[in-house]
Amino acid sequence: MSNILEQITAQTAYDLVKRKKQVSFADFNSFEGFEKKHLSFKSTLSGTDSISIIAEVKKASPSKGVIRPDFDPVDIALRYEEAGAAAISVLTDKPFFKGDLDYLEAISKRTQLPLLRKDFIIDPYQVKETRAYGADAVLIIVAITEGKQLDELIHAAKEFGLDALVECYDQNDLDRINFDIVDILGVNNRDLKNFEVDVHRGISLLKKAPKGTVLVSESGLSTGEDMALLQKEGIHSALIGEYFMRQKDPGKAVRGLLENAKVEFKKQYS
């Protein structure tokens, strides 16, 4: 695991001690989002012949700092929805990404799209919390789990009616995944040691998943060529955040990327 992941995971564990004192595991049963009708994240991503987009609501990152100063999470999410995104990812980590669970809750009350909570999930408490704040799916990062922790988190997601996007970085991560219980696989194209992006490396890992697995390419994607390549290789969806966050109109950027993907696919592979 990279140093930054170790730092984030340690901070998450520290913060969880305080959060559990403020809100108990049982308290989540009374949250409005806990009773919200579940939308199928999995079906939405794989429901079309073309590549779909999971558009991310993201204010900052540890390496880049604040990405979007004029940050209005609900407005951004609604722009994504109008522009044709298949689903929305909401970053909720506070210390490193300036996210907030309140962003997730507010967006869940306004959008009709499936919502993914993107955070550093290490405890079933966070999984139930994810449902309570209105998400339909949760990101589970293989690299920050140990022993049986990965399977326990995936089972918790199923227990609370959430889809799980299980993210890996390398072959070691992939080898730890039990595909009997994992049906959505994400691969981060960014090398966590040198932060270089290699979409081809990501594709090669994704294609090792069993048939029927929904495949998601993550990080460093911004062009029609990227999207056309993913579609050609049988990847179902692309999770994109920073590129959209840096555009004046994130919704217009989603629409433009989807259109460019069609043009490039037709030009290069039809």
TORTORNU-300422 format. One line per field, with one value per residue: x, y negated, z of N, C-alpha, C in turn; residue number from 0; residue in three letters. Coordinates in steps of 0.2 Angstrom, whole numbers, plus 2048, in hexadecimal, padded with zeros to 3 digits. Each point is the difference from the previous one (the first is absolute). Layout:
# TORTORNU-300422
n_east <- [X_...]
n_north <- [Y_...]
n_up <- [Z_...]
ca_east <- [X_...]
ca_north <- [Y_...]
ca_up <- [Z_...]
c_east <- [X_...]
c_north <- [Y_...]
c_up <- [Z_...]
num <- [NUM_...]
residuo <- [ALA_...]
//
This chain:
# TORTORNU-300422
n_east <- [804_7FE_804_7FE_7FF_806_802_7FD_803_806_7FF_7FE_805_804_7FE_800_805_801_7FF_803_804_801_801_7FB_802_7FC_803_804_7FD_801_806_7FE_806_7FF_7FB_805_7FC_803_805_800_805_800_7F9_801_805_7FD_7FC_805_800_7FF_806_7FF_7FE_805_7FC_806_7FD_805_801_804_807_803_800_7F9_7FE_7FD_7FC_7FA_802_7FD_800_7FB_800_7FB_802_806_7FD_7FC_806_803_7FB_7FF_807_7FD_803_803_805_7FF_807_7FF_805_801_806_801_804_7FF_7F9_800_7FE_7FA_7FE_800_805_802_7FE_802_805_800_7FF_805_804_7FF_806_803_801_806_800_804_803_802_7FD_800_7FA_7FD_803_805_800_7FE_805_803_7FD_802_806_7FD_806_802_806_805_805_803_805_802_804_7FA_7FF_7FF_803_7FB_803_804_800_802_804_801_800_803_804_800_802_804_7FF_807_801_805_803_803_804_804_806_801_804_804_7FE_801_806_7FF_7FD_7FA_801_800_803_804_7FC_803_805_804_804_805_800_800_806_7FF_805_7FE_7FA_804_7FD_7FD_7FC_805_804_7FC_800_807_800_7FC_804_803_7FB_7FC_7FE_7FD_806_7FD_803_804_802_806_800_801_7F9_800_802_7FE_807_801_7FA_802_806_7FD_7FC_805_803_7FA_802_7FC_804_800_804_7FE_805_806_7FF_7FB_804_804_7FA_7FF_7FD_7FF_7F9_802_805_7FB_7FB_805_802_7FA_7FF_805_7FD_7FA_802_804_7FB_7FB_804_801_7FA_7FD]
n_north <- [806_7FB_7FB_7FD_806_801_7FA_800_806_7FE_7FB_804_805_7FB_7FD_806_800_7FA_802_806_7FB_7FD_805_804_806_801_7FA_803_804_7FB_801_7FA_7FF_803_7FC_7FD_800_806_7FD_804_800_807_800_7FA_803_806_7FB_7FD_800_7F9_7FC_801_7FA_801_7FB_7FE_7FF_7FC_7FE_805_800_805_802_7FF_801_7FA_804_7FF_7FA_7FF_803_802_804_7FD_7FA_802_804_7FB_7FC_804_800_7FA_800_805_7FD_806_7FD_7FF_7FE_801_7FC_804_802_7FE_804_804_800_7FE_807_802_804_7F9_800_806_7FE_7FA_804_805_7FA_7FF_805_802_7FE_806_800_7FF_803_7FB_804_800_805_800_7FE_805_7FC_800_807_801_7FC_804_805_7FE_7FF_805_803_802_7FE_804_7FC_806_7FD_805_7FB_7FD_806_804_806_801_7FA_802_807_7FE_7FC_804_805_7FC_7FF_806_800_7FA_805_800_7FE_804_7FA_806_7FC_801_800_806_804_7FE_7FA_801_803_7FB_7FF_801_802_805_7FA_800_7FB_7FC_800_7FC_7FE_7FE_7FC_7FD_800_803_803_7FF_801_804_7FE_807_7FD_802_7FE_7FB_7FF_801_7FC_7FB_801_801_7FC_804_804_7FA_7FF_7FC_7FD_7FD_7FB_7FF_7FA_7FA_800_7FE_805_7FE_7FF_7FD_7FD_7FF_7FF_7FD_7FD_7FF_7FF_7FE_7FA_801_7FE_7F9_800_7FA_7FD_800_804_802_801_801_802_7FB_804_803_7FD_7FA_800_802_7FC_7FB_803_800_7FA_7FE_804_7FE_7F9_801_803_7FC_7FB_802_802_7FB]
n_up <- [800_7FC_801_7FB_7FE_802_7FE_7FA_7FF_802_7FC_7FB_802_800_7FB_7FE_804_7FD_7FA_802_803_7FB_7FC_803_7FF_806_802_7FC_804_804_7FC_7FD_7FF_807_7FF_7FD_7FB_800_7FD_7FB_803_802_800_804_803_801_800_7FD_7F9_801_801_806_803_805_801_802_806_7FF_806_803_800_803_7FA_7FF_806_801_7FD_804_800_7FA_806_7FC_805_802_7FF_802_805_801_7FF_804_804_7FF_801_804_806_801_804_806_801_806_800_805_7FE_806_804_7FB_800_807_801_7FF_805_802_7FD_803_806_7FF_7FD_805_802_7FC_800_7FA_800_7FF_806_7FF_806_7FF_804_806_7FD_806_801_802_805_7FC_7FF_806_802_7FB_802_806_7FD_7FE_801_7FA_801_802_800_7FF_803_7FC_7FE_803_7FE_806_7FE_804_802_7FB_801_806_7FD_7FC_805_804_7FA_7FF_806_7FE_7FB_801_7FB_7FF_7FF_7FE_803_7FB_802_802_7FE_805_7FF_7F9_802_803_7FA_804_7FA_805_803_7FB_7FE_804_7FB_804_7FB_804_7FA_806_7FE_805_7FD_7FA_801_7FD_7FA_800_7FC_7FC_805_800_7F9_800_806_7FD_7FB_806_800_804_7FB_7FF_802_804_7FB_804_7FB_804_800_7FF_800_7F9_7FC_7FA_7FF_806_7FF_7FA_803_806_7FC_7FC_806_7FF_801_806_804_801_806_800_803_801_7FA_803_805_7FC_7FE_7FC_7FB_806_800_7FE_805_804_7FE_800_805_801_7FE_803_805_7FE_7FF_806_803_7FD_801_807_802_7FD]
ca_east <- [7FC_804_800_7FA_7FA_801_7FE_7F9_7FC_801_7FC_7F9_7FF_800_7FA_7FB_800_7FC_7FA_7FC_7FD_7FA_7FA_801_7FE_7F9_7FD_800_7F9_7FB_802_7FC_803_800_7FA_7FF_800_806_801_805_806_803_7FC_800_807_800_7FA_801_806_805_803_7FC_804_7FE_803_802_800_806_803_807_803_806_806_7FF_7FD_7F9_7FF_7FB_7FF_7F9_7FD_7F9_7FF_7F9_800_804_7FC_7FA_803_802_7FA_7FD_805_801_804_7FC_7FF_804_804_801_805_7FE_806_801_807_805_7FD_7FB_7FA_7FC_7FA_7FA_800_7FD_7F9_7FD_7FF_7FB_7F9_7FE_802_7FD_805_803_805_805_805_807_803_805_7FB_804_7FB_7F9_7FC_800_7FB_7F9_800_7FF_7F8_7FC_800_7FC_803_7FE_806_806_807_804_807_803_807_800_7FD_804_7FD_7F9_7FD_7FD_7FA_7FC_7FD_7FC_7FA_7FC_7FC_7FB_7FB_7FC_7FD_804_805_807_805_806_806_807_805_805_7FF_7FF_7F9_7FB_800_7FC_7F9_7FC_7FB_7F9_7FC_802_7FD_802_807_803_807_802_805_805_805_800_807_803_7FA_7FF_7FA_801_7F9_801_801_7FA_7FC_802_7FE_7F9_7FE_801_7FA_7FC_7FB_7FA_802_7FF_807_800_806_800_805_804_7FC_7FE_7FF_7FB_804_800_7FA_800_804_7FD_7FA_802_802_7FA_800_7F9_7FF_806_7FF_803_7FF_804_7FF_7F9_800_804_7FD_7FB_7FA_802_7FB_802_806_7FE_7FD_805_804_7FB_7FF_807_802_7FD_804_807_7FF_7FE_806_805_7FE_7FA]
ca_north <- [7FA_7FA_7FC_7FC_805_801_7FA_7FF_805_7FF_7FA_802_804_7FC_7FD_805_801_7FA_800_805_7FD_7FB_804_807_804_800_7FA_7FF_803_7FB_7FB_800_804_807_803_7FE_805_801_800_805_7FD_805_800_7FA_800_804_800_7FE_802_7FC_7FF_7FC_7FC_7FE_7F9_7FF_7FA_800_7F9_7FF_807_7FF_7FE_7FA_7FB_7FE_801_7FC_7FB_7FE_807_801_807_802_7FD_804_806_7FF_7FF_807_804_7FD_801_807_805_806_801_7FA_802_7FA_800_7FE_7FF_7F9_7FE_800_7FF_7FA_802_800_804_7FC_7FF_806_800_7FA_802_805_7FE_7FC_804_807_805_804_7FC_804_7FD_801_7FF_806_804_805_802_801_7FA_7FB_802_7FE_7F9_7FE_801_7FB_7F9_800_803_806_804_7FE_801_804_800_806_7FF_7FE_805_805_806_801_7FA_7FF_803_7FE_7FA_802_803_7FA_7FC_804_800_7FA_7FF_7FC_803_7FE_7FF_802_7FC_803_7FC_804_807_802_7FE_804_806_801_7FF_806_7FE_803_7FB_7F9_800_7F9_7FF_7FA_7FF_7F9_7FF_7FC_804_7FC_7FF_7FA_7FC_800_803_804_803_807_804_801_804_807_803_801_806_806_801_805_7FD_7FE_7FA_7F9_7FD_7F9_7FD_7FA_7FB_7FE_801_7F9_7FF_805_806_804_803_804_806_804_803_805_805_803_7FD_7FE_7F9_7FC_7FB_7FA_7FA_7FA_7FD_7FD_7FB_7FA_7FD_7FA_803_808_804_7FF_805_807_800_800_806_806_7FF_801_807_803_7FE_803_807_801_7FE_804_807_803]
ca_up <- [800_800_807_800_802_807_803_800_804_807_802_800_806_806_7FF_801_807_802_7FD_803_807_7FE_7FD_801_7FB_7FF_7FE_7F8_7FE_800_7FB_7FA_7FB_801_7FD_7F9_7FB_7FD_7F9_7FE_7FE_7FB_7FA_7FC_7FD_7FA_7FD_7F9_7FC_800_806_804_804_807_800_807_804_803_801_800_801_803_7FC_7FC_804_7FE_7F9_7FE_806_800_801_802_7FE_7FE_7FA_7FC_7FF_7FB_7FA_7FD_7FE_7FA_7FA_7FD_804_802_807_803_805_805_804_807_805_802_801_7FB_7F9_801_7FF_806_7FF_7FF_7F8_7FD_802_7FC_7F9_800_801_7FA_7FA_7FF_7FE_805_803_803_805_7FF_806_802_804_804_806_7FE_802_7FB_7FB_802_7FF_7F9_7FF_804_7FC_7F9_7FB_7FD_7FF_804_7FE_804_7FE_802_803_807_804_802_802_7FE_800_7F9_800_805_7FE_7FA_803_803_7FB_7FD_806_801_7FA_7FB_7FB_802_7FB_803_7FC_800_7FD_7FD_800_807_802_7FC_802_807_7FF_7FF_7FB_801_803_7FD_7FA_7FD_801_7FD_800_800_7FB_802_804_807_802_7FC_7FE_7F9_7FE_7FA_7FF_7FE_806_804_7FC_801_806_800_7FB_803_804_7FC_7FC_803_805_7FD_800_801_800_804_800_7FB_7FA_7FF_7F9_7FC_7FE_806_800_7FA_801_805_7FD_7FB_804_804_807_800_803_801_805_7FE_804_7FF_7F9_800_805_7FD_7FA_802_801_800_7FC_7F9_7FF_800_7FA_7FB_800_7FE_7F8_7FD_801_7FA_7FA_7FF_800_7F9_7FC_800_801_7FC]
c_east <- [804_800_7FA_7FA_801_7FE_7F8_7FC_801_7FC_7F9_7FE_7FF_7F9_7FA_7FE_7FB_7F9_7FB_7FD_7FA_7FA_802_7FE_7F9_7FD_7FE_7F9_7FB_801_7FB_803_800_7FA_7FF_800_807_800_805_806_803_7FC_801_807_800_7FA_800_805_806_803_7FC_805_7FD_804_800_7FF_806_803_807_803_807_806_7FF_7FD_7F9_800_7FB_7FE_7F8_7FC_7F9_7FF_7F9_800_804_7FD_7FB_802_802_7FA_7FD_804_800_804_7FB_800_805_804_801_806_7FE_805_801_807_804_7FD_7FA_7F9_7FB_7FA_7FA_7FF_7FC_7F8_7FD_7FF_7FB_7F9_7FE_801_7FC_805_803_806_806_804_807_804_805_7FD_804_7FC_7F9_7FB_800_7FB_7F9_7FF_7FF_7F9_7FC_800_7FE_804_7FD_805_806_806_803_807_804_806_800_7FD_805_7FC_7F9_7FC_7FC_7F9_7FA_7FC_7FC_7FA_7FC_7FC_7FA_7FA_7FC_7FE_804_804_807_804_807_806_806_805_805_7FE_7FF_7F9_7FB_800_7FC_7F9_7FD_7FA_7F9_7FC_801_7FD_802_807_802_807_802_806_806_805_801_807_803_7FA_7FF_7FA_801_7FA_801_801_7F9_7FB_802_7FE_7F8_7FE_802_7FA_7FC_7FA_7F9_802_800_807_800_807_800_806_804_7FD_7FE_7FE_7FB_804_800_7FA_7FE_804_7FD_7FA_803_803_7FB_800_7F9_800_807_7FE_804_7FE_804_800_7FA_800_804_7FD_7FB_7FA_801_7FB_802_805_7FE_7FD_805_804_7FC_800_807_802_7FC_803_806_7FF_7FE_806_806_7FF_7FA_802]
c_north <- [7FA_7FC_7FC_804_802_7FA_800_806_7FF_7FA_803_804_7FB_7FC_804_801_7FA_801_805_7FE_7FB_803_807_804_801_7FA_7FF_803_7FA_7FA_800_805_807_803_7FE_806_801_800_804_7FC_804_800_7FA_7FF_804_801_7FE_803_7FC_7FF_7FC_7FC_800_7FA_7FE_7F9_7FF_7F9_800_807_7FE_7FE_7F9_7FA_7FF_800_7FB_7FB_7FF_807_800_807_802_7FD_805_806_7FF_7FF_807_804_7FD_802_807_805_806_800_7FA_803_7FA_802_7FE_7FF_7F9_7FD_7FF_7FE_7FA_802_800_805_7FC_7FF_806_800_7FB_802_805_7FE_7FC_804_806_805_804_7FC_805_7FB_802_7FE_805_804_806_804_801_7FA_7FB_802_7FF_7F9_7FD_801_7FB_7F9_800_803_807_805_7FD_803_804_801_806_7FE_7FE_805_806_806_801_7FA_7FE_803_7FE_7F9_801_803_7FA_7FC_804_800_7FA_7FD_7FB_804_7FE_800_802_7FE_804_7FC_805_808_803_7FF_805_807_801_7FF_807_7FE_803_7FB_7F9_800_7F9_7FF_7FA_800_7F9_800_7FD_804_7FC_7FF_7FA_7FC_800_804_804_804_807_805_801_805_808_803_802_806_806_802_805_7FD_7FF_7FB_7F9_7FD_7F8_7FE_7FA_7FC_7FE_800_7F9_7FF_805_806_805_804_805_807_804_804_806_806_803_7FE_7FC_7F8_7FD_7FC_7FA_7FB_7FA_7FC_7FC_7FA_7FA_7FC_7FB_803_808_804_800_805_807_801_801_806_806_7FF_802_807_804_7FF_804_808_801_800_806_808_803_802]
c_up <- [800_806_800_802_807_805_801_804_808_802_801_806_806_800_802_808_803_7FD_803_807_7FE_7FD_800_7FA_7FF_7FE_7F9_7FE_7FF_7FB_7FA_7FA_800_7FD_7F9_7FB_7FD_7F8_7FE_7FD_7FA_7F9_7FC_7FC_7F9_7FC_7F9_7FD_800_807_805_805_807_801_808_802_804_801_800_800_804_7FC_7FC_804_7FE_7F8_7FD_806_800_800_802_7FE_7FD_7F8_7FB_7FE_7FB_7F9_7FD_7FE_7FA_7FA_7FE_804_802_807_803_806_805_805_807_805_801_800_7FA_7F9_801_7FE_806_7FF_7FF_7F8_7FD_802_7FC_7F9_7FF_800_7F9_7F9_7FF_7FE_806_803_803_805_7FF_806_802_805_804_805_7FD_803_7FA_7FA_802_800_7F9_7FE_803_7FD_7F9_7FA_7FE_7FF_804_7FC_805_7FD_802_804_807_804_801_802_7FE_7FF_7F9_7FF_805_7FD_7FA_802_803_7FB_7FE_806_800_7F9_7FB_7FB_802_7FA_803_7FC_802_7FC_7FC_800_807_802_7FD_803_807_7FF_7FF_7FB_801_804_7FD_7F9_7FC_802_7FD_801_800_7FC_803_805_807_802_7FC_7FD_7F8_7FE_7FA_7FF_7FD_805_804_7FC_800_806_800_7FC_803_805_7FD_7FC_804_805_7FC_801_800_800_804_800_7F9_7F9_7FE_7F8_7FD_7FE_806_801_7FB_801_805_7FD_7FC_804_805_807_800_802_801_806_7FF_805_7FF_7FA_800_805_7FE_7FA_803_802_800_7FC_7F8_7FE_7FF_7F9_7FA_800_7FE_7F8_7FD_800_7FA_7FA_7FF_7FF_7F9_7FB_800_800_7FC_7F9]
num <- [0_1_2_3_4_5_6_7_8_9_10_11_12_13_14_15_16_17_18_19_20_21_22_23_24_25_26_27_28_29_30_31_32_33_34_35_36_37_38_39_40_41_42_43_44_45_46_47_48_49_50_51_52_53_54_55_56_57_58_59_60_61_62_63_64_65_66_67_68_69_70_71_72_73_74_75_76_77_78_79_80_81_82_83_84_85_86_87_88_89_90_91_92_93_94_95_96_97_98_99_100_101_102_103_104_105_106_107_108_109_110_111_112_113_114_115_116_117_118_119_120_121_122_123_124_125_126_127_128_129_130_131_132_133_134_135_136_137_138_139_140_141_142_143_144_145_146_147_148_149_150_151_152_153_154_155_156_157_158_159_160_161_162_163_164_165_166_167_168_169_170_171_172_173_174_175_176_177_178_179_180_181_182_183_184_185_186_187_188_189_190_191_192_193_194_195_196_197_198_199_200_201_202_203_204_205_206_207_208_209_210_211_212_213_214_215_216_217_218_219_220_221_222_223_224_225_226_227_228_229_230_231_232_233_234_235_236_237_238_239_240_241_242_243_244_245_246_247_248_249_250_251_252_253_254_255_256_257_258_259_260_261_262_263_264_265_266_267_268_269]
residuo <- [MET_SER_ASN_ILE_LEU_GLU_GLN_ILE_THR_ALA_GLN_THR_ALA_TYR_ASP_LEU_VAL_LYS_ARG_LYS_LYS_GLN_VAL_SER_PHE_ALA_ASP_PHE_ASN_SER_PHE_GLU_GLY_PHE_GLU_LYS_LYS_HIS_LEU_SER_PHE_LYS_SER_THR_LEU_SER_GLY_THR_ASP_SER_ILE_SER_ILE_ILE_ALA_GLU_VAL_LYS_LYS_ALA_SER_PRO_SER_LYS_GLY_VAL_ILE_ARG_PRO_ASP_PHE_ASP_PRO_VAL_ASP_ILE_ALA_LEU_ARG_TYR_GLU_GLU_ALA_GLY_ALA_ALA_ALA_ILE_SER_VAL_LEU_THR_ASP_LYS_PRO_PHE_PHE_LYS_GLY_ASP_LEU_ASP_TYR_LEU_GLU_ALA_ILE_SER_LYS_ARG_THR_GLN_LEU_PRO_LEU_LEU_ARG_LYS_ASP_PHE_ILE_ILE_ASP_PRO_TYR_GLN_VAL_LYS_GLU_THR_ARG_ALA_TYR_GLY_ALA_ASP_ALA_VAL_LEU_ILE_ILE_VAL_ALA_ILE_THR_GLU_GLY_LYS_GLN_LEU_ASP_GLU_LEU_ILE_HIS_ALA_ALA_LYS_GLU_PHE_GLY_LEU_ASP_ALA_LEU_VAL_GLU_CYS_TYR_ASP_GLN_ASN_ASP_LEU_ASP_ARG_ILE_ASN_PHE_ASP_ILE_VAL_ASP_ILE_LEU_GLY_VAL_ASN_ASN_ARG_ASP_LEU_LYS_ASN_PHE_GLU_VAL_ASP_VAL_HIS_ARG_GLY_ILE_SER_LEU_LEU_LYS_LYS_ALA_PRO_LYS_GLY_THR_VAL_LEU_VAL_SER_GLU_SER_GLY_LEU_SER_THR_GLY_GLU_ASP_MET_ALA_LEU_LEU_GLN_LYS_GLU_GLY_ILE_HIS_SER_ALA_LEU_ILE_GLY_GLU_TYR_PHE_MET_ARG_GLN_LYS_ASP_PRO_GLY_LYS_ALA_VAL_ARG_GLY_LEU_LEU_GLU_ASN_ALA_LYS_VAL_GLU_PHE_LYS_LYS_GLN_TYR_SER]
//
